[in-house]
């Protein structure tokens, strides 16, 4: 049997020490397969962001084991975690996190630059990714010249240009109005359906979470509920 | 990949060009100082050398005390007339033996006055120092015995008489009326920048009585005939004077005999000492410049924390971020270095043109200055760059 794409075995994360210790994650077991669209919800401080950071290799568990494609990451160096992010993961943030004063296409090229890809190939892939997110014709606009929704599209293009296995979205619609949010969510769903990219998304809005086929809820660092609700995607549409 | 990094660095620098310029000002000043100094020093050294070559290598200078960098002494016994006579009588192969006493005198004529260098000597001085007369004559024997007379230089003539012929006129030198008997041909500036024509020659006896107030002689210049070995003359003069001054075997000379090349090396030594000293000042300036770069790079890292977070999150390795900031620092300091080199050369060009000495650039020092400024960027940029590379991406992304 093929190993799940992402697996948590009794993962815990503590911050601080002694009396002041905060358990951000408390013995979480979790398994996510290829192609899933997982929404993660929970009040702030519930551990959902910590969970995302650990999946994203930006943080490491204090205890327990995080396996990526069946490989334990416990012994990974900082460099190995970076290479995991570079080759397997794409990030979309609430605040877009594009480079300022930099054109859309250059932002999208950035992760390819760090792979050492040559300029022409980079440009070609970045243009294709921008077209996929519906920003054809705006490649040379700088970050400041784009609306919030367009900036988030650039960020999505940047996340998928490397053809990642997993797209990690941390409140991707948190800074957007309802109509733009819907557009962005439809784009993400589309990438999940058509390209088979596994999507893991943190949100605190029920209707946004409903785009996922699976919903995880965190409370006080514990995974309290894990529902599959495949059909609701159709209902929302 | 390197070109990408260089482009990124250039973009970061040009984003705030004024700040970048102010940051590297320390390096600019340090490098400009070194370059200007060395170039001017090279020019004057070259000038001195040419001049010494022109004067010939058959000239010897005799001074009381030991002469060399940092050991010019006035304590030792000075010479007298008998020394000059003894040298003239007992040393063979000499074409001129001229005593020299220097002093300053105010020359007054026709309502004009000018402070000038007054040299008490004999006619031999004209031979030994290669002076020609454009008008008038040398001192007469009666004048050499102490009768008032003087031969003036071109600058002094201009100051006192304008373009008129001074021969036959009378000037007052420290309250002595001196008929002007000759006019020296113009020589221009010496290698050390002073005006050789701003001078008046007087008979030694008159100078001793009225200006020096002494009966001694402070230095003697010897000129050997062509083809005579100066080192032979040098050692002959040394043993003669040791005898006359009763210096026991094993004791050091209390006088010195130098030829032009030795004097040249003394002067070069002085120049080098000065260069070293100014070099130290420049080094401090470069150090301060380096700290300036470090400071602004730290500010830059803080300002761009979020950007660094983004880069780390999407797959930049620590080394790639480190390289980026290091290249930026090195680029900054190289810009400073290049600006400094150009400024220094420009400055030096202005100064040497003003001094009338040749413009001699040194490729070695330009290369060293360039390499040094790059090294400054490397050293002082490393710490901020490492700080950037080691940022925690989660915290960096949260940074506003």
Interface residues (C-beta under 8 A of the other chain):
Chain A: X53 X56 X58 X59 X78 X79 X82 X83 X85 X86 X87 X91 X93 X97 X98 X99 X100 X101 X110 X111 X113 X114 X115 X116 X158 X162
Chain B: X1 X4 X15 X306 X307 X309 X310 X311 X312 X313 X314 X315 X316 X317 X318 X320 X393 X394 X397
